[in-house]
């Protein structure tokens, strides 16, 4: 795991359903609000007795945010791939910023991501209109968490779009 940056966050929110994953993080990196990118998993991890909790549920290329820490139990990496003690953490995938047609969305709505097929590569919203498939594949189910702003006045081709924050949904 490579760590990116620390963002603002507080304690783990009380929740009725499980909307987080449990994994392990090096104690020195385990801070609520800290973000990390799950990149290449060492091949030896699949043979490790801690694989089920440590790496199995994390997906390559995804950015996760630590929501909570249980530092009551500590582990050493049995394969000696990571130096230092590891603690159990609750993580949530960082929401993605995408564009959707303004008239067809509301917060809490479940949607199918289609992208915008935008030809305007110089537009500041182009990265949000056409995410690479490695970030979010076309046809993926998402939930609109928050509508950030309408961007129609700034859209170079005049589309009535909004910039929204989404989370992935299970099928």
N, C-alpha and C positions, 0 to 999 in steps of 0.2 A: 504494500500500500504506500502511495506517496501522498503526503499531506500538502494541501494547498494554502488555505488561509483560515483565519479565525473570524467568524461573523458574530454579530450580537445575538445573544439568546439567553434565556433564563432556565428555569427548571423544566422538567418534563411535564407537559400538560396532562391533566387527568383526562382519560379517554375511555369511552365505553367499549370500543372495539380496537383490536390490535391493528394499528396502521404503521407499524415500525418493524424493523428486522433486528434480530439479536446477533451480534458478532463479537469478535475480540479486537482490541486495539492495544498497542503498546501503552503502558501506563503514562509515560512521559508525553504522549500525544493525546491522551484521553481527556478532553475538555468539552463541556457542553457548548454547543454552537460551532465547534470546529468542523470544517469541511475537509473531505478527502476524496481523491479520485481513486477508484479501484482500477488499477491497471493490470498488467500481466501477473497472473498467479503462478508462482513457481510450481513446476511439475511434481515435486516431492509432496506438495500439500495434499494431493488426493489420497495419498497413502498414510496420512497422519491421523492419529486417533482424535484430534481436535477439529478435523476438516468439517464435520457436520455443523459445528457452531461457528467456526472461524471464517471459512471462505465459501462454503457451499451456496449460501443465499445471495452473495454479492455478485453483481453482473459487471463484466468488463466495460470500461468506458463510462460508467455512471459516477456521478458526484453524490456523495452521501453527507448528511449533517448529523453529528452526534446529538441525540436528544436527551440521553441520560446515561449515568454510569453506575455500575454496581461493583465497587472496588472491594467487596468483602471476600471475593475469591480471586486468587491470582494464579496464572499459569505461566510456565516457561514454554517456549516453542520446542516441542519434542524433536523437531528436525534441525534445530539450531539455525534456522533461516533468519530469525529476527532476534536481536540481542536485547535483553531486558524483560521485565515481567509484563504480562498482558492481563487486561481486565475485561470484564464483560461490559459491553455498551449496547445501548439501543440506538439505532440509526434510522433515518428516513431519507429517501432519495430527495435531492434538492429539486424543487419545482422547475419546470422549463418555461421559457417565455416564447410564445408563438402568436401568430396572427390568425384571426377568424373573422368571417363576415359579421359585422356589428349587429345587424338585425336578427341574427339567428342564435345568439348566445345569452346566457344569464349565469350568474354565479351558482355553482352547485350542479350545473348541467353536465351530463355525460355526453361526450362527442366522439366522433371518429375523425382522427387527424388525417387531413388530405393534403396539406401544404397549399401554396398559392401559385406555383409555377410562374414566378415573377421573373421577367426578363431584365428588370432594372437592378443590375448588380451594384451600382454606385449608391443606391438608396440605403440609408442607415438602418432601415428595418428589414432589408433583404435577408440577413441571417435568421430573422424570426419568421419570415415567410416561407423559407425553404430550408428547413433543418436537414442536415445530412442524415441519411438512414441510420447511421450509427448512433445518432442521438434519439431519434424517434421515427420509426418506420411509418410510411403511409398506410393507413388502415388501422393503426394502433388506437385503442380506446383510451381516452383521457377524460379527466374531470376538470371543469373550469373552477379554479380556486378563487381567482380574483380578476376582475376587469380593470386593467391599469389605466388605459386611455384609448380614446378614439383617435385613429391616425389618418382618417380620410383626408384632412387638409394637407397632410405631408406625403401622402401616397403619390408617387410619380405617375402612376397610370390611372388615378382616380377611383380606385376601389374603396368601398365603404368598409374599412377594416378596423378592428380593435386589437390592441396588444393585450394579451391575457397571460396569466400564470396558470399552468396546468400541472396536474400530477398524472402519472400513468395509472391505468385501471387494469385489474385482472380481467381476463375474458370469462 
